[in-house]
Amino acid sequence: MRGSRILAADEGALRSLQGPIGQRLHVGRHPGDYSSKLKLTLKPKQRSDKAVRRILRHLFGNIEANVDGVLDDSDVEFLHDLRVAVRRTRSALSQLKDVLPQTTVEEFRPEFIWLGTVTGPCRDLDVNLLEMDGFKSMLGIVDDSLDPLQKLLERIRKTEHRKVVRSLRSARFQRLVDGWGEFLETGGAAEPEPSDAARSIVELGGKRILKAYLRVVNRGNKLDGDPPAEALHRLRIDAKKLRYLLEFFTSLYPPKTVSPLVRELKRLQDILGGFNDMEIQQARLAELADQLIAAGEARSETVFAMGHLADAMADRQEEYRHAFSKRFASFADADSRRLYRKTFV
């Protein structure tokens, strides 16, 4: 792939290139031998456009590093890591769009949305299969009553993985890789400079982080003790955007200051993510039950177990809902607001 040529120009990206595709560049890896965390150091006074392109080069390295592993289907973590890098890239294009040429954002953002969309169902099924033991433990199941469900998930997952393979081997994906690699290497065609391109990255990062934090606080403060699912879903998305910004720019700030903020945000995300997972899983379980019945594979004990599992998920979801208020209060208290305003200016 053409984009691989540019990675040697970025030390962080080169370190991330540890997947099967990286073997062609003499960098070997196997699942679990690296972290998908962003590990790069930005210079506070660096121009924002150059700093953001460096972040994107690093993420591009992570995407390419996992392609061959996804194609080979040798470990589900390859797809997970690829999707994490894609989500971070999409977030950067959305939240930092005034730094990059507008034509570039308009050209590539829909393509990364496409890549996230075509890989999503397979990853969801990976998670479902990984959680089967947890489902059984949740119900105290020791027999094979959920085996028909697991077999159905495995069949659907094979179909979805074939779709992912076709997408990653498509001309569209190749154009994305080639075009994105060309932009990251050259900076794109000449056009009016974006309004924030020349601003220092520490100034830009601070303003964007503070704005994202206050958005989460303001949205969360509008919720009462029994927040609706839709409102928690919107808050979860805002919290994720804040998390990505903190990841992008964490090297610009003292670790002892930023690390506690990230930990507190992660605790809030655990609540919001858990609530959302239970919402999705319940809907998914109902769809799968219908498919089992339609295929004549719905043993009575399987349907019974799936019904109990749905009830357990609903109970767990309510636990997350009730835990939200206390967790959010800690995230948005006066001390946290002061620290954000002091740190990110």
N, C-alpha and C positions, 0 to 999 in steps of 0.2 A: 504494500500500500504506500502510495506516495507520501502520506502524512508522516510515516515513520522517519523520513529523512530529517525532519526538523527537530526531532526529540533530543538529539545529541546536543542541541544548543541550549537546553535547559536541564540543569543538573537534577532538579526535583523530578522532572518528568522522566529522566533517564533512570533514576532510582526506582520509579514506579513501574517501569517496563519489565515486569518479571513474570509475564505469562507465557504460554506456549508461543504466541507470536513473537515474544521477545527472544526466543531461542535463536531466531535468525540473526539477532544482534548480539548473540552470546551472553544473554542474561536469562538464566533459568529460574523457574519457580514451580511450586506445586500449591494446591489450595491451602490457605491458612498460613503460608510462610511470609506474609506481608500484611501491613495494615492499609486499609483504604482511607485512613485519615489524611488530611492535607498536611503535608510536612514540607513547607517551603517558607523561606524568610524574605519578607518584603522590606524595602528601604523606605522609611517614613516620607522622605522628600521626593521619592520617585514619582514621575508623572503617572497619573492614574491610568491612562491608556496602556502604557507599557506594563504596569503592574497587573492590570486585569488580563492582558494577553498572556502574562506569565502564569497566572492562575489557570487560565483556560488551556494553556499548553500542558500543564500538569494534569488537568482533568482529561485532556485528549490522550495523554499517555496511558492513563488508567483505563480508558475505554478500549484502546487498541490492545492493551495488555491482556484483556479478558476475552477477546473475540474468539480466538482459536479454542479456548476452553469451553466456551458456550457451544461452538459448533460440534466439538467432540463429545459434549455432554458428560465430561469426566467428573465434574463436581458442580453441585448447584450454586456454590458460592461464586463461581465465575459470572453467572448471570446476575447475581445480587450485586457484585462489585461493579459490573458494567452499568447497571441501572442507577446505582448511587452516583457514579460519575456523570451520567446523563442528566439526572435530576439537578445536580449541582450546576452543571453547565446551563441548563434551562433557567435556573434561578439567577445565575450571573447575568445572562442575557436580558432577563426581565427587570432585575433590580438595578443593573448598572448600564442601562441602555444609552444614557447620555454620555457615556465614556467612549463607546465604540461607534463607528460609522453606522448611520441609520439603515443604509441599504444592506449592510452586512447582517444586522439584527433581523431585519425583515426577511432576508433570504434564508437564514439558518435556523432561526427559532422554530418555525413550523416543522423543519426537518428533525430537530431534536425532540419535538413533541411527538412526531410520528414514531421515532425510535423508542421513546418511552411507552407509547401506546401498544406497539406490536410486541414488546417484550413483557408487558404487564401481566397478561393472563397466565403465562407459563410460570412466572415468579410466584403469583398468587397460589398456584397449584403446588409449587415446591413447598411453600409455607404450610399449606394444608397437610401435605404428606409428612412434613417434619413434625407437625403438631399431633399426629395421630396418637402417639403414646400419651401425650398430654391429655387428649380428649378421653382416652380410656381411663387414665388416672383420675380425671375430673369426675367420672361416673363410677369409679371402682370396678371397671369391667376387666375380667380376667379371661373371658371366653372369646370366640371368634365372631361375635354378633356384628361387629363393625367391619368385618373383612369385605363384604360386598361394597361398602362405601369406599374403602381403600382401593379396591380393584378398579372401581369406576374412576376414581381420581387419577389412578395411574394411566388408564386408557386415555382420558381426556388430556392428561399432561403430555403424553406422547404426541398427540395430534397438535397441541399448541407448540411443542418444541419444534416440530417440523415447520410450522409457520415462522418461527423465529429464525430457523436455519435459512429458509427461503429469503427472508428479509435481509439477513446479514450477507447473503450471497447475491443480492440483487444489484442491478445497475444503480438504483436509487441510493443504496447505502454506499456504494463505491464513489458516487458523485459527492455525497456528503463528506466522506473521508478526504477525498482529493481536494474539494473546494475549501473545506475547513482547514486542512493542513496548509493550503496555499495562503489563506488569510492570516493564519497565525505566524507564518514565515515572513510575509511581506507587509502586513498591515492593511492590505486591501487597496482598492483604487483610490486615487486622490479625489477628495470632495471636501466641502466645508467642514472644518474641525468641530467635533461635538463640543457642547458647552462645558463639559466637565473633563475633557481629555487632558488638559494641561494642569489641572488642579492636583495638588500633592495627594498621594494616596492616603496618607494619615488623615487629612482633612476630609476627603471624600468618605473614607471608611467610617470615621467617627460620626459624621452627619447621618449616613445611611443606617448605621446600627442604632443610633438614638431614635431616629424616626420609626424604625421597625419595632423597637421596644415599646415606644409610646403607643403605637398602633395596637399592639397586643394588650397593653394595660387598659387602654380606653375601651377596646372591645370587651375584654373580660369584666371590666367594672360594670358593664350594662347587664350582666347576667345575674340572676338571682340564685337561690339555693337549689333550684330544680331546673337547671338549664336544658333547653330542648336540644335534640341531637344535631340539628342543622347548625345551630349557633356554635356548638362545641366543635363541629367540623370546620367551620370558617376560622375559628380561633386556632385550631390545630394547624391549619395551613399558614396562618400568620406567624405562629411560633416556629414553624419549620423554616420560613424565610429568614427570621431572625437568627436561627441557629446556623444557617448557611453563611450569613454575613459574618457572624462571629468566627466561623471556621476560616473564611477567606482572609480575614484581617487580624487574626489572633496574634501573629508574630509582631505586630506593631505596638503591642501593649504588654506591660509586665505580667508574667504568668500568675503571680500571686494575686493580682487584681482580677484578671479575666477568668481564671479557672473556677473560682466560686460562683461566678455569674453563669458560666456554662453548666455547672453541676445543678444549679437551681433551675435553669431552663430545662435541662434533661429530665428532672423530676416532674416538671409540669408536662413535658412531652410524653412521659411514660403514662400519665393519667389520660391525657387526650388521645394518645395512640391506642391505649388499651380499650378505651371506650369505643373508638372508631372500629377497631378490629372486631370487637364483639358484635357491633352493628352489622358489619359486612358479613361476618361468619354466619350469623343467623339467617340472613337473606340467602346466602350461598347454600346453606344446609337445606333450606326449603326447596331450592331449585334442584339440588342433587336428589332429594327424596322423590321429587316428581319424575326425574329421569330414571331412577331405579324402578319405580312403579311402572312406568311406560315400557321399560325393557323386560319386565317380568322377573326382576332380580331382587325384589323387595321382600325378603323374609320377614315374617312378623316380628321376630326378635330384633332385626335390624331397624325397622321402622320405629319400634318401641325405644330402642337405644338412642336413635337420632332425635326423637321427640324429647327425651330426657336431656340430651346434650343441648338442644336448643333452649330448654328451660334453664339449664345451668349457665349457659352463655348470657341469657337475659338477666339472671341474678348477678353475674359477674359485672355486667354492664352497669347495673344500678350501683354496685359498689364503687365503680369508677366515678359515676356521676356524683355520688355523695362525697367522695374524696376530693373532688375538684375544688370546692370552695376554700378549703383549708390550704391546699397546695398553691392555689392562685394567690391567696392572701400573702403568703410568704414571698412569692415571686414578685409581687407588685407593691410591697410595703414601702413605707417612706424611706427607710434606709437603702433599699434597692434602687429606688428612683433617684436618690441623691448620688449614689455611686455611679449609676449610668450617666447622669448629667455631668458629673465631675470627670469621668474617664473619657467619654466619647463626645468631644467638643470640636 
